[in-house]
């Protein structure tokens, strides 16, 4: 009989064991945000051309914002999109619930110019 170490575990347990939990969370958050923006646009009958115009940006910039595979999103762009839709962005820090910090966070280096601004 073949034993599967993942039987009875959650998807989060599996992803954490594979070292992919944080990446999966980031992808899910970006997809959810893009979906929420598109739903709000649909509810307000705003197409992409009009949305980009109201945001004072290009259509290609809006496409990047709505692209679930593009994780390079700036907060100011998100805020402009939300404002056009009569909404706001809500970010919050939450407890990690006993999960170890992602490995890459240990390697976080603040560029010198940023560090100077933080010290000021």
Biopython code that builds the backbone (N, CA, C, O; Angstrom):
import numpy as np
from Bio.PDB.StructureBuilder import StructureBuilder

atoms = [
    (1, "UNK", "N", (0.838, -1.181, 0.000)),
    (1, "UNK", "CA", (0.000, 0.000, 0.000)),
    (1, "UNK", "C", (0.886, 1.249, 0.000)),
    (1, "UNK", "O", (1.843, 1.336, 0.769)),
    (2, "UNK", "N", (0.568, 2.198, -0.852)),
    (2, "UNK", "CA", (1.353, 3.425, -0.964)),
    (2, "UNK", "C", (0.835, 4.435, 0.043)),
    (2, "UNK", "O", (-0.365, 4.696, 0.124)),
    (3, "UNK", "N", (1.763, 5.001, 0.812)),
    (3, "UNK", "CA", (1.377, 6.028, 1.776)),
    (3, "UNK", "C", (1.663, 7.397, 1.181)),
    (3, "UNK", "O", (2.738, 7.633, 0.630)),
    (4, "UNK", "N", (0.715, 8.276, 1.293)),
    (4, "UNK", "CA", (0.873, 9.641, 0.801)),
    (4, "UNK", "C", (0.977, 10.562, 2.004)),
    (4, "UNK", "O", (0.043, 10.666, 2.799)),
    (5, "UNK", "N", (2.122, 11.231, 2.137)),
    (5, "UNK", "CA", (2.341, 12.102, 3.298)),
    (5, "UNK", "C", (1.380, 13.282, 3.333)),
    (5, "UNK", "O", (1.233, 13.923, 4.374)),
    (6, "UNK", "N", (0.715, 13.585, 2.204)),
    (6, "UNK", "CA", (-0.169, 14.746, 2.144)),
    (6, "UNK", "C", (-1.625, 14.421, 2.438)),
    (6, "UNK", "O", (-2.449, 15.330, 2.528)),
    (7, "UNK", "N", (-1.958, 13.142, 2.591)),
    (7, "UNK", "CA", (-3.341, 12.782, 2.887)),
    (7, "UNK", "C", (-3.705, 13.336, 4.261)),
    (7, "UNK", "O", (-2.991, 13.130, 5.242)),
    (8, "UNK", "N", (-4.824, 14.040, 4.307)),
    (8, "UNK", "CA", (-5.290, 14.617, 5.564)),
    (8, "UNK", "C", (-4.736, 15.996, 5.852)),
    (8, "UNK", "O", (-5.123, 16.622, 6.838)),
    (9, "UNK", "N", (-3.838, 16.479, 5.012)),
    (9, "UNK", "CA", (-3.296, 17.818, 5.236)),
    (9, "UNK", "C", (-4.078, 18.826, 4.399)),
    (9, "UNK", "O", (-4.789, 18.463, 3.461)),
    (10, "UNK", "N", (-3.931, 20.088, 4.757)),
    (10, "UNK", "CA", (-4.620, 21.145, 4.016)),
    (10, "UNK", "C", (-3.760, 21.584, 2.834)),
    (10, "UNK", "O", (-2.578, 21.253, 2.742)),
    (11, "UNK", "N", (-4.383, 22.330, 1.942)),
    (11, "UNK", "CA", (-3.638, 22.883, 0.816)),
    (11, "UNK", "C", (-2.531, 23.799, 1.325)),
    (11, "UNK", "O", (-1.425, 23.804, 0.784)),
    (12, "UNK", "N", (-2.832, 24.575, 2.367)),
    (12, "UNK", "CA", (-1.805, 25.457, 2.938)),
    (12, "UNK", "C", (-0.631, 24.649, 3.478)),
    (12, "UNK", "O", (0.524, 25.033, 3.289)),
    (13, "UNK", "N", (-0.915, 23.529, 4.151)),
    (13, "UNK", "CA", (0.161, 22.668, 4.654)),
    (13, "UNK", "C", (1.028, 22.171, 3.503)),
    (13, "UNK", "O", (2.256, 22.189, 3.582)),
    (14, "UNK", "N", (0.373, 21.730, 2.439)),
    (14, "UNK", "CA", (1.098, 21.223, 1.277)),
    (14, "UNK", "C", (1.978, 22.309, 0.670)),
    (14, "UNK", "O", (3.164, 22.090, 0.425)),
    (15, "UNK", "N", (1.387, 23.495, 0.425)),
    (15, "UNK", "CA", (2.148, 24.587, -0.179)),
    (15, "UNK", "C", (3.299, 25.027, 0.710)),
    (15, "UNK", "O", (4.381, 25.347, 0.217)),
    (16, "UNK", "N", (3.070, 25.044, 2.016)),
    (16, "UNK", "CA", (4.139, 25.417, 2.934)),
    (16, "UNK", "C", (5.260, 24.387, 2.871)),
    (16, "UNK", "O", (6.436, 24.749, 2.859)),
    (17, "UNK", "N", (4.906, 23.116, 2.832)),
    (17, "UNK", "CA", (5.904, 22.058, 2.730)),
    (17, "UNK", "C", (6.708, 22.137, 1.448)),
    (17, "UNK", "O", (7.880, 21.762, 1.421)),
    (18, "UNK", "N", (6.087, 22.621, 0.389)),
    (18, "UNK", "CA", (6.764, 22.774, -0.900)),
    (18, "UNK", "C", (7.491, 24.114, -1.005)),
    (18, "UNK", "O", (8.160, 24.380, -2.004)),
    (19, "UNK", "N", (7.364, 24.959, 0.022)),
    (19, "UNK", "CA", (8.004, 26.273, -0.001)),
    (19, "UNK", "C", (7.324, 27.251, -0.946)),
    (19, "UNK", "O", (7.961, 28.184, -1.434)),
    (20, "UNK", "N", (6.030, 27.049, -1.210)),
    (20, "UNK", "CA", (5.324, 27.889, -2.172)),
    (20, "UNK", "C", (4.138, 28.634, -1.567)),
    (20, "UNK", "O", (3.369, 29.257, -2.298)),
    (21, "UNK", "N", (3.977, 28.582, -0.261)),
    (21, "UNK", "CA", (2.805, 29.182, 0.367)),
    (21, "UNK", "C", (2.753, 30.695, 0.168)),
    (21, "UNK", "O", (1.710, 31.229, -0.208)),
    (22, "UNK", "N", (3.845, 31.383, 0.411)),
    (22, "UNK", "CA", (3.842, 32.842, 0.299)),
    (22, "UNK", "C", (3.582, 33.278, -1.138)),
    (22, "UNK", "O", (2.833, 34.226, -1.377)),
    (23, "UNK", "N", (4.193, 32.596, -2.084)),
    (23, "UNK", "CA", (3.968, 32.927, -3.495)),
    (23, "UNK", "C", (2.502, 32.700, -3.873)),
    (23, "UNK", "O", (1.913, 33.510, -4.589)),
    (24, "UNK", "N", (1.920, 31.611, -3.399)),
    (24, "UNK", "CA", (0.510, 31.319, -3.687)),
    (24, "UNK", "C", (-0.393, 32.397, -3.100)),
    (24, "UNK", "O", (-1.379, 32.791, -3.724)),
    (25, "UNK", "N", (-0.063, 32.871, -1.915)),
    (25, "UNK", "CA", (-0.862, 33.932, -1.297)),
    (25, "UNK", "C", (-0.778, 35.225, -2.096)),
    (25, "UNK", "O", (-1.781, 35.913, -2.286)),
    (26, "UNK", "N", (0.423, 35.550, -2.564)),
    (26, "UNK", "CA", (0.596, 36.769, -3.352)),
    (26, "UNK", "C", (-0.184, 36.692, -4.657)),
    (26, "UNK", "O", (-0.831, 37.659, -5.060)),
    (27, "UNK", "N", (-0.121, 35.545, -5.313)),
    (27, "UNK", "CA", (-0.857, 35.362, -6.567)),
    (27, "UNK", "C", (-2.356, 35.473, -6.319)),
    (27, "UNK", "O", (-3.072, 36.129, -7.076)),
    (28, "UNK", "N", (-2.823, 34.831, -5.257)),
    (28, "UNK", "CA", (-4.259, 34.870, -4.939)),
    (28, "UNK", "C", (-4.715, 36.293, -4.640)),
    (28, "UNK", "O", (-5.784, 36.709, -5.085)),
    (29, "UNK", "N", (-3.913, 37.041, -3.890)),
    (29, "UNK", "CA", (-4.276, 38.417, -3.547)),
    (29, "UNK", "C", (-4.345, 39.284, -4.801)),
    (29, "UNK", "O", (-5.272, 40.079, -4.956)),
    (30, "UNK", "N", (-3.375, 39.136, -5.692)),
    (30, "UNK", "CA", (-3.358, 39.935, -6.923)),
    (30, "UNK", "C", (-4.543, 39.578, -7.807)),
    (30, "UNK", "O", (-5.178, 40.465, -8.379)),
    (31, "UNK", "N", (-4.847, 38.297, -7.925)),
    (31, "UNK", "CA", (-5.994, 37.885, -8.746)),
    (31, "UNK", "C", (-7.303, 38.417, -8.161)),
    (31, "UNK", "O", (-8.177, 38.880, -8.895)),
    (32, "UNK", "N", (-7.428, 38.349, -6.844)),
    (32, "UNK", "CA", (-8.634, 38.848, -6.195)),
    (32, "UNK", "C", (-8.790, 40.347, -6.421)),
    (32, "UNK", "O", (-9.882, 40.823, -6.730)),
    (33, "UNK", "N", (-7.707, 41.082, -6.269)),
    (33, "UNK", "CA", (-7.759, 42.529, -6.458)),
    (33, "UNK", "C", (-8.130, 42.884, -7.897)),
    (33, "UNK", "O", (-8.957, 43.767, -8.126)),
    (34, "UNK", "N", (-7.527, 42.206, -8.856)),
    (34, "UNK", "CA", (-7.860, 42.444, -10.260)),
    (34, "UNK", "C", (-9.316, 42.141, -10.551)),
    (34, "UNK", "O", (-9.982, 42.881, -11.275)),
    (35, "UNK", "N", (-9.809, 41.045, -9.982)),
    (35, "UNK", "CA", (-11.212, 40.673, -10.168)),
    (35, "UNK", "C", (-12.135, 41.722, -9.555)),
    (35, "UNK", "O", (-13.143, 42.094, -10.156)),
    (36, "UNK", "N", (-11.789, 42.203, -8.350)),
    (36, "UNK", "CA", (-12.611, 43.218, -7.697)),
    (36, "UNK", "C", (-12.657, 44.505, -8.523)),
    (36, "UNK", "O", (-13.713, 45.123, -8.652)),
    (37, "UNK", "N", (-11.526, 44.904, -9.077)),
    (37, "UNK", "CA", (-11.497, 46.102, -9.918)),
    (37, "UNK", "C", (-12.378, 45.914, -11.152)),
    (37, "UNK", "O", (-13.153, 46.800, -11.508)),
    (38, "UNK", "N", (-12.255, 44.759, -11.799)),
    (38, "UNK", "CA", (-13.053, 44.504, -12.999)),
    (38, "UNK", "C", (-14.544, 44.449, -12.684)),
    (38, "UNK", "O", (-15.359, 44.946, -13.461)),
    (39, "UNK", "N", (-14.905, 43.852, -11.556)),
    (39, "UNK", "CA", (-16.316, 43.797, -11.163)),
    (39, "UNK", "C", (-16.867, 45.197, -10.890)),
    (39, "UNK", "O", (-17.989, 45.513, -11.286)),
    (40, "UNK", "N", (-16.080, 46.031, -10.217)),
    (40, "UNK", "CA", (-16.520, 47.402, -9.942)),
    (40, "UNK", "C", (-16.671, 48.182, -11.244)),
    (40, "UNK", "O", (-17.616, 48.954, -11.406)),
    (41, "UNK", "N", (-15.737, 47.979, -12.171)),
    (41, "UNK", "CA", (-15.842, 48.638, -13.472)),
    (41, "UNK", "C", (-17.119, 48.196, -14.189)),
    (41, "UNK", "O", (-17.836, 49.018, -14.759)),
    (42, "UNK", "N", (-17.391, 46.900, -14.155)),
    (42, "UNK", "CA", (-18.587, 46.372, -14.820)),
    (42, "UNK", "C", (-19.850, 46.942, -14.183)),
    (42, "UNK", "O", (-20.782, 47.328, -14.889)),
    (43, "UNK", "N", (-19.885, 46.995, -12.857)),
    (43, "UNK", "CA", (-21.065, 47.513, -12.153)),
    (43, "UNK", "C", (-21.327, 48.984, -12.459)),
    (43, "UNK", "O", (-22.474, 49.432, -12.466)),
    (44, "UNK", "N", (-20.252, 49.729, -12.712)),
    (44, "UNK", "CA", (-20.386, 51.156, -13.018)),
    (44, "UNK", "C", (-20.429, 51.424, -14.523)),
    (44, "UNK", "O", (-20.484, 52.577, -14.952)),
    (45, "UNK", "N", (-20.406, 50.358, -15.316)),
    (45, "UNK", "CA", (-20.437, 50.463, -16.779)),
    (45, "UNK", "C", (-19.276, 51.310, -17.301)),
    (45, "UNK", "O", (-19.453, 52.179, -18.156)),
    (46, "UNK", "N", (-18.076, 51.033, -16.761)),
    (46, "UNK", "CA", (-16.867, 51.738, -17.191)),
    (46, "UNK", "C", (-15.994, 50.739, -17.946)),
    (46, "UNK", "O", (-15.585, 49.721, -17.388)),
    (47, "UNK", "N", (-15.711, 51.032, -19.218)),
    (47, "UNK", "CA", (-14.824, 50.146, -19.973)),
    (47, "UNK", "C", (-13.367, 50.529, -19.713)),
    (47, "UNK", "O", (-13.091, 51.518, -19.033)),
    (48, "UNK", "N", (-12.451, 49.750, -20.251)),
    (48, "UNK", "CA", (-11.028, 49.972, -19.984)),
    (48, "UNK", "C", (-10.537, 51.316, -20.520)),
    (48, "UNK", "O", (-9.730, 51.986, -19.876)),
    (49, "UNK", "N", (-11.014, 51.701, -21.675)),
    (49, "UNK", "CA", (-10.587, 52.983, -22.252)),
    (49, "UNK", "C", (-11.006, 54.132, -21.339)),
    (49, "UNK", "O", (-10.209, 55.024, -21.049)),
    (50, "UNK", "N", (-12.249, 54.106, -20.891)),
    (50, "UNK", "CA", (-12.758, 55.157, -20.001)),
    (50, "UNK", "C", (-12.051, 55.114, -18.649)),
    (50, "UNK", "O", (-11.729, 56.158, -18.082)),
    (51, "UNK", "N", (-11.812, 53.919, -18.136)),
    (51, "UNK", "CA", (-11.132, 53.773, -16.846)),
    (51, "UNK", "C", (-9.731, 54.371, -16.913)),
    (51, "UNK", "O", (-9.331, 55.126, -16.027)),
    (52, "UNK", "N", (-8.994, 54.038, -17.955)),
    (52, "UNK", "CA", (-7.640, 54.579, -18.115)),
    (52, "UNK", "C", (-7.682, 56.103, -18.215)),
    (52, "UNK", "O", (-6.845, 56.793, -17.633)),
    (53, "UNK", "N", (-8.649, 56.613, -18.948)),
    (53, "UNK", "CA", (-8.790, 58.072, -19.097)),
    (53, "UNK", "C", (-9.050, 58.724, -17.742)),
    (53, "UNK", "O", (-8.426, 59.731, -17.406)),
    (54, "UNK", "N", (-9.963, 58.157, -16.969)),
    (54, "UNK", "CA", (-10.282, 58.722, -15.652)),
    (54, "UNK", "C", (-9.108, 58.610, -14.679)),
    (54, "UNK", "O", (-8.943, 59.449, -13.793)),
    (55, "UNK", "N", (-8.299, 57.572, -14.853)),
    (55, "UNK", "CA", (-7.117, 57.399, -14.001)),
    (55, "UNK", "C", (-5.952, 58.270, -14.461)),
    (55, "UNK", "O", (-4.940, 58.381, -13.768)),
    (56, "UNK", "N", (-6.098, 58.883, -15.628)),
    (56, "UNK", "CA", (-5.032, 59.666, -16.252)),
    (56, "UNK", "C", (-3.794, 58.805, -16.471)),
    (56, "UNK", "O", (-2.674, 59.175, -16.119)),
    (57, "UNK", "N", (-4.042, 57.643, -17.066)),
    (57, "UNK", "CA", (-2.965, 56.712, -17.374)),
    (57, "UNK", "C", (-3.240, 56.093, -18.734)),
    (57, "UNK", "O", (-4.250, 56.395, -19.369)),
    (58, "UNK", "N", (-2.351, 55.238, -19.171)),
    (58, "UNK", "CA", (-2.528, 54.578, -20.464)),
    (58, "UNK", "C", (-3.344, 53.297, -20.313)),
    (58, "UNK", "O", (-3.451, 52.732, -19.225)),
    (59, "UNK", "N", (-3.900, 52.867, -21.404)),
    (59, "UNK", "CA", (-4.655, 51.616, -21.412)),
    (59, "UNK", "C", (-3.721, 50.450, -21.074)),
    (59, "UNK", "O", (-4.123, 49.517, -20.378)),
    (60, "UNK", "N", (-2.479, 50.501, -21.562)),
    (60, "UNK", "CA", (-1.537, 49.411, -21.276)),
    (60, "UNK", "C", (-1.193, 49.359, -19.784)),
    (60, "UNK", "O", (-1.001, 48.276, -19.231)),
    (61, "UNK", "N", (-1.116, 50.521, -19.134)),
    (61, "UNK", "CA", (-0.873, 50.542, -17.687)),
    (61, "UNK", "C", (-2.050, 49.917, -16.944)),
    (61, "UNK", "O", (-1.852, 49.164, -15.990)),
    (62, "UNK", "N", (-3.260, 50.222, -17.370)),
    (62, "UNK", "CA", (-4.445, 49.619, -16.763)),
    (62, "UNK", "C", (-4.459, 48.111, -17.004)),
    (62, "UNK", "O", (-4.794, 47.342, -16.103)),
    (63, "UNK", "N", (-4.100, 47.690, -18.207)),
    (63, "UNK", "CA", (-4.040, 46.253, -18.498)),
    (63, "UNK", "C", (-3.057, 45.550, -17.571)),
    (63, "UNK", "O", (-3.325, 44.441, -17.108)),
    (64, "UNK", "N", (-1.925, 46.185, -17.300)),
    (64, "UNK", "CA", (-0.948, 45.589, -16.371)),
    (64, "UNK", "C", (-1.535, 45.488, -14.968)),
    (64, "UNK", "O", (-1.317, 44.500, -14.267)),
    (65, "UNK", "N", (-2.277, 46.511, -14.562)),
    (65, "UNK", "CA", (-2.908, 46.497, -13.246)),
    (65, "UNK", "C", (-3.915, 45.355, -13.134)),
    (65, "UNK", "O", (-4.003, 44.707, -12.091)),
    (66, "UNK", "N", (-4.665, 45.107, -14.186)),
    (66, "UNK", "CA", (-5.701, 44.077, -14.167)),
    (66, "UNK", "C", (-5.164, 42.680, -14.479)),
    (66, "UNK", "O", (-5.868, 41.691, -14.275)),
    (67, "UNK", "N", (-3.937, 42.588, -14.966)),
    (67, "UNK", "CA", (-3.341, 41.298, -15.338)),
    (67, "UNK", "C", (-3.020, 40.489, -14.081)),
    (67, "UNK", "O", (-2.186, 40.916, -13.283)),
    (68, "UNK", "N", (-3.660, 39.332, -13.883)),
    (68, "UNK", "CA", (-3.417, 38.547, -12.669)),
    (68, "UNK", "C", (-2.000, 37.989, -12.585)),
    (68, "UNK", "O", (-1.548, 37.616, -11.502)),
    (69, "UNK", "N", (-1.299, 37.928, -13.705)),
    (69, "UNK", "CA", (0.064, 37.397, -13.696)),
    (69, "UNK", "C", (1.118, 38.472, -13.482)),
    (69, "UNK", "O", (2.300, 38.158, -13.335)),
    (70, "UNK", "N", (0.709, 39.735, -13.462)),
    (70, "UNK", "CA", (1.650, 40.829, -13.242)),
    (70, "UNK", "C", (1.600, 41.222, -11.769)),
    (70, "UNK", "O", (0.619, 41.803, -11.305)),
    (71, "UNK", "N", (2.661, 40.899, -11.045)),
    (71, "UNK", "CA", (2.680, 41.201, -9.609)),
    (71, "UNK", "C", (3.404, 42.506, -9.294)),
    (71, "UNK", "O", (3.631, 42.821, -8.126)),
    (72, "UNK", "N", (3.762, 43.256, -10.308)),
    (72, "UNK", "CA", (4.444, 44.538, -10.114)),
    (72, "UNK", "C", (3.410, 45.658, -10.161)),
    (72, "UNK", "O", (3.211, 46.294, -11.197)),
    (73, "UNK", "N", (2.768, 45.886, -9.048)),
    (73, "UNK", "CA", (1.706, 46.884, -8.963)),
    (73, "UNK", "C", (2.114, 47.947, -7.956)),
    (73, "UNK", "O", (2.567, 47.631, -6.856)),
    (74, "UNK", "N", (1.954, 49.202, -8.336)),
    (74, "UNK", "CA", (2.296, 50.302, -7.439)),
    (74, "UNK", "C", (1.062, 50.732, -6.664)),
    (74, "UNK", "O", (-0.053, 50.724, -7.186)),
    (75, "UNK", "N", (1.279, 51.106, -5.419)),
    (75, "UNK", "CA", (0.163, 51.531, -4.575)),
    (75, "UNK", "C", (-0.527, 52.777, -5.110)),
    (75, "UNK", "O", (-1.749, 52.895, -5.018)),
    (76, "UNK", "N", (0.234, 53.701, -5.664)),
    (76, "UNK", "CA", (-0.408, 54.909, -6.181)),
    (76, "UNK", "C", (-1.326, 54.582, -7.358)),
    (76, "UNK", "O", (-2.366, 55.218, -7.523)),
    (77, "UNK", "N", (-0.954, 53.604, -8.168)),
    (77, "UNK", "CA", (-1.816, 53.184, -9.275)),
    (77, "UNK", "C", (-3.078, 52.526, -8.743)),
    (77, "UNK", "O", (-4.176, 52.791, -9.232)),
    (78, "UNK", "N", (-2.923, 51.670, -7.745)),
    (78, "UNK", "CA", (-4.086, 51.033, -7.117)),
    (78, "UNK", "C", (-5.018, 52.071, -6.508)),
    (78, "UNK", "O", (-6.237, 51.988, -6.659)),
    (79, "UNK", "N", (-4.444, 53.038, -5.827)),
    (79, "UNK", "CA", (-5.255, 54.080, -5.190)),
    (79, "UNK", "C", (-6.021, 54.906, -6.215)),
    (79, "UNK", "O", (-7.182, 55.249, -5.995)),
    (80, "UNK", "N", (-5.372, 55.227, -7.340)),
    (80, "UNK", "CA", (-6.071, 55.981, -8.385)),
    (80, "UNK", "C", (-7.227, 55.171, -8.956)),
    (80, "UNK", "O", (-8.320, 55.698, -9.166)),
    (81, "UNK", "N", (-6.981, 53.887, -9.205)),
    (81, "UNK", "CA", (-8.045, 53.022, -9.742)),
    (81, "UNK", "C", (-9.204, 52.939, -8.757)),
    (81, "UNK", "O", (-10.367, 53.051, -9.145)),
    (82, "UNK", "N", (-8.885, 52.743, -7.495)),
    (82, "UNK", "CA", (-9.935, 52.645, -6.476)),
    (82, "UNK", "C", (-10.735, 53.942, -6.396)),
    (82, "UNK", "O", (-11.963, 53.911, -6.309)),
    (83, "UNK", "N", (-10.049, 55.071, -6.424)),
    (83, "UNK", "CA", (-10.729, 56.367, -6.327)),
    (83, "UNK", "C", (-11.692, 56.579, -7.492)),
    (83, "UNK", "O", (-12.800, 57.080, -7.303)),
    (84, "UNK", "N", (-11.270, 56.200, -8.689)),
    (84, "UNK", "CA", (-12.144, 56.328, -9.859)),
    (84, "UNK", "C", (-13.418, 55.521, -9.661)),
    (84, "UNK", "O", (-14.490, 55.917, -10.120)),
    (85, "UNK", "N", (-13.299, 54.393, -8.979)),
    (85, "UNK", "CA", (-14.440, 53.500, -8.771)),
    (85, "UNK", "C", (-15.214, 53.814, -7.493)),
    (85, "UNK", "O", (-16.138, 53.089, -7.126)),
    (86, "UNK", "N", (-14.827, 54.911, -6.811)),
    (86, "UNK", "CA", (-15.513, 55.283, -5.574)),
    (86, "UNK", "C", (-15.161, 54.366, -4.415)),
    (86, "UNK", "O", (-15.957, 54.171, -3.497)),
    (87, "UNK", "N", (-13.969, 53.811, -4.467)),
    (87, "UNK", "CA", (-13.530, 52.867, -3.434)),
    (87, "UNK", "C", (-12.180, 53.311, -2.888)),
    (87, "UNK", "O", (-11.615, 54.313, -3.327)),
    (88, "UNK", "N", (-11.677, 52.551, -1.926)),
    (88, "UNK", "CA", (-10.336, 52.787, -1.396)),
    (88, "UNK", "C", (-9.659, 51.438, -1.199)),
    (88, "UNK", "O", (-10.324, 50.404, -1.126)),
    (89, "UNK", "N", (-8.353, 51.455, -1.115)),
    (89, "UNK", "CA", (-7.567, 50.243, -0.889)),
    (89, "UNK", "C", (-7.347, 50.097, 0.605)),
    (89, "UNK", "O", (-7.028, 51.069, 1.289)),
    (90, "UNK", "N", (-7.514, 48.896, 1.107)),
    (90, "UNK", "CA", (-7.292, 48.620, 2.524)),
    (90, "UNK", "C", (-6.179, 47.578, 2.642)),
    (90, "UNK", "O", (-6.326, 46.442, 2.193)),
    (91, "UNK", "N", (-5.072, 47.981, 3.248)),
    (91, "UNK", "CA", (-3.956, 47.076, 3.509)),
    (91, "UNK", "C", (-3.822, 46.912, 5.011)),
    (91, "UNK", "O", (-4.042, 47.860, 5.765)),
    (92, "UNK", "N", (-3.468, 45.726, 5.445)),
    (92, "UNK", "CA", (-3.264, 45.534, 6.872)),
    (92, "UNK", "C", (-2.230, 44.446, 7.112)),
    (92, "UNK", "O", (-2.064, 43.534, 6.303)),
    (93, "UNK", "N", (-1.549, 44.560, 8.226)),
    (93, "UNK", "CA", (-0.631, 43.519, 8.666)),
    (93, "UNK", "C", (-1.401, 42.556, 9.549)),
    (93, "UNK", "O", (-2.176, 42.979, 10.407)),
    (94, "UNK", "N", (-1.194, 41.278, 9.345)),
    (94, "UNK", "CA", (-1.862, 40.270, 10.159)),
    (94, "UNK", "C", (-0.817, 39.322, 10.724)),
    (94, "UNK", "O", (0.274, 39.178, 10.172)),
    (95, "UNK", "N", (-1.163, 38.685, 11.822)),
    (95, "UNK", "CA", (-0.246, 37.737, 12.441)),
    (95, "UNK", "C", (0.035, 36.590, 11.485)),
    (95, "UNK", "O", (-0.809, 36.215, 10.672)),
    (96, "UNK", "N", (1.229, 36.046, 11.599)),
    (96, "UNK", "CA", (1.676, 34.977, 10.727)),
    (96, "UNK", "C", (1.174, 33.613, 11.187)),
    (96, "UNK", "O", (1.405, 32.625, 10.491)),
    (97, "UNK", "N", (0.501, 33.519, 12.321)),
    (97, "UNK", "CA", (-0.090, 32.299, 12.857)),
    (97, "UNK", "C", (0.909, 31.153, 12.942)),
    (97, "UNK", "O", (0.623, 30.030, 12.526)),
    (98, "UNK", "N", (2.079, 31.452, 13.483)),
    (98, "UNK", "CA", (3.072, 30.424, 13.744)),
    (98, "UNK", "C", (3.842, 29.942, 12.541)),
    (98, "UNK", "O", (4.673, 29.042, 12.670)),
    (99, "UNK", "N", (3.598, 30.508, 11.374)),
    (99, "UNK", "CA", (4.329, 30.089, 10.191)),
    (99, "UNK", "C", (5.686, 30.776, 10.182)),
    (99, "UNK", "O", (5.802, 31.930, 10.597)),
    (100, "UNK", "N", (6.701, 30.085, 9.718)),
    (100, "UNK", "CA", (8.005, 30.737, 9.628)),
    (100, "UNK", "C", (7.979, 31.829, 8.566)),
    (100, "UNK", "O", (7.245, 31.738, 7.582)),
    (101, "UNK", "N", (8.781, 32.850, 8.776)),
    (101, "UNK", "CA", (8.868, 33.930, 7.797)),
    (101, "UNK", "C", (9.440, 33.375, 6.502)),
    (101, "UNK", "O", (10.257, 32.455, 6.537)),
    (102, "UNK", "N", (9.026, 33.917, 5.359)),
    (102, "UNK", "CA", (9.580, 33.446, 4.089)),
    (102, "UNK", "C", (11.089, 33.614, 4.069)),
    (102, "UNK", "O", (11.619, 34.571, 4.632)),
    (103, "UNK", "N", (11.777, 32.691, 3.427)),
    (103, "UNK", "CA", (13.238, 32.701, 3.399)),
    (103, "UNK", "C", (13.790, 33.994, 2.823)),
    (103, "UNK", "O", (14.797, 34.506, 3.311)),
    (104, "UNK", "N", (13.145, 34.530, 1.793)),
    (104, "UNK", "CA", (13.685, 35.726, 1.162)),
    (104, "UNK", "C", (13.647, 36.940, 2.076)),
    (104, "UNK", "O", (14.413, 37.881, 1.867)),
    (105, "UNK", "N", (12.768, 36.948, 3.097)),
    (105, "UNK", "CA", (12.696, 38.119, 3.965)),
    (105, "UNK", "C", (13.962, 38.269, 4.798)),
    (105, "UNK", "O", (14.306, 39.380, 5.201)),
    (106, "UNK", "N", (14.655, 37.173, 5.058)),
    (106, "UNK", "CA", (15.897, 37.250, 5.819)),
    (106, "UNK", "C", (16.978, 37.954, 5.009)),
    (106, "UNK", "O", (17.915, 38.515, 5.578)),
    (107, "UNK", "N", (16.855, 37.926, 3.695)),
    (107, "UNK", "CA", (17.849, 38.523, 2.823)),
    (107, "UNK", "C", (17.493, 39.946, 2.416)),
    (107, "UNK", "O", (18.153, 40.532, 1.559)),
    (108, "UNK", "N", (16.454, 40.503, 3.026)),
    (108, "UNK", "CA", (15.992, 41.835, 2.662)),
    (108, "UNK", "C", (17.073, 42.861, 2.955)),
    (108, "UNK", "O", (17.583, 42.944, 4.073)),
    (109, "UNK", "N", (17.412, 43.637, 1.944)),
    (109, "UNK", "CA", (18.395, 44.696, 2.114)),
    (109, "UNK", "C", (17.757, 46.007, 1.695)),
    (109, "UNK", "O", (17.180, 46.114, 0.613)),
    (110, "UNK", "N", (17.866, 46.998, 2.557)),
    (110, "UNK", "CA", (17.313, 48.310, 2.255)),
    (110, "UNK", "C", (18.392, 49.117, 1.543)),
    (110, "UNK", "O", (19.499, 49.256, 2.062)),
    (111, "UNK", "N", (18.085, 49.649, 0.366)),
    (111, "UNK", "CA", (19.071, 50.471, -0.338)),
    (111, "UNK", "C", (19.507, 51.638, 0.538)),
    (111, "UNK", "O", (18.700, 52.162, 1.306)),
    (112, "UNK", "N", (20.777, 52.058, 0.440)),
    (112, "UNK", "CA", (21.311, 53.120, 1.306)),
    (112, "UNK", "C", (20.470, 54.391, 1.315)),
    (112, "UNK", "O", (20.255, 54.971, 2.380)),
    (113, "UNK", "N", (19.988, 54.839, 0.157)),
    (113, "UNK", "CA", (19.201, 56.082, 0.116)),
    (113, "UNK", "C", (17.898, 55.924, 0.880)),
    (113, "UNK", "O", (17.445, 56.858, 1.541)),
    (114, "UNK", "N", (17.292, 54.743, 0.792)),
    (114, "UNK", "CA", (16.058, 54.493, 1.531)),
    (114, "UNK", "C", (16.349, 54.450, 3.023)),
    (114, "UNK", "O", (15.589, 54.995, 3.823)),
    (115, "UNK", "N", (17.445, 53.805, 3.400)),
    (115, "UNK", "CA", (17.820, 53.717, 4.807)),
    (115, "UNK", "C", (18.054, 55.109, 5.387)),
    (115, "UNK", "O", (17.683, 55.375, 6.531)),
    (116, "UNK", "N", (18.667, 55.999, 4.606)),
    (116, "UNK", "CA", (18.893, 57.369, 5.073)),
    (116, "UNK", "C", (17.568, 58.070, 5.355)),
    (116, "UNK", "O", (17.433, 58.777, 6.354)),
    (117, "UNK", "N", (16.589, 57.871, 4.469)),
    (117, "UNK", "CA", (15.283, 58.506, 4.666)),
    (117, "UNK", "C", (14.585, 57.937, 5.889)),
    (117, "UNK", "O", (13.876, 58.662, 6.586)),
    (118, "UNK", "N", (14.773, 56.651, 6.160)),
    (118, "UNK", "CA", (14.145, 56.038, 7.325)),
    (118, "UNK", "C", (14.751, 56.557, 8.621)),
    (118, "UNK", "O", (14.063, 56.684, 9.633)),
    (119, "UNK", "N", (16.054, 56.857, 8.578)),
    (119, "UNK", "CA", (16.736, 57.351, 9.770)),
    (119, "UNK", "C", (16.410, 58.809, 10.054)),
    (119, "UNK", "O", (16.565, 59.266, 11.186)),
    (120, "UNK", "N", (15.965, 59.539, 9.052)),
    (120, "UNK", "CA", (15.717, 60.983, 9.220)),
    (120, "UNK", "C", (14.527, 61.256, 10.094)),
    (120, "UNK", "O", (14.188, 62.415, 10.333)),
]
sb = StructureBuilder()
sb.init_structure("model")
sb.init_model(0)
sb.init_chain("A")
sb.init_seg("    ")
for serial, (resi, resn, name, xyz) in enumerate(atoms, 1):
    if name == "N":
        sb.init_residue(resn, " ", resi, " ")
    sb.init_atom(name, np.array(xyz, "f"), 0.0, 1.0, " ", f" {name:<3s}", serial, name[0])
structure = sb.get_structure()
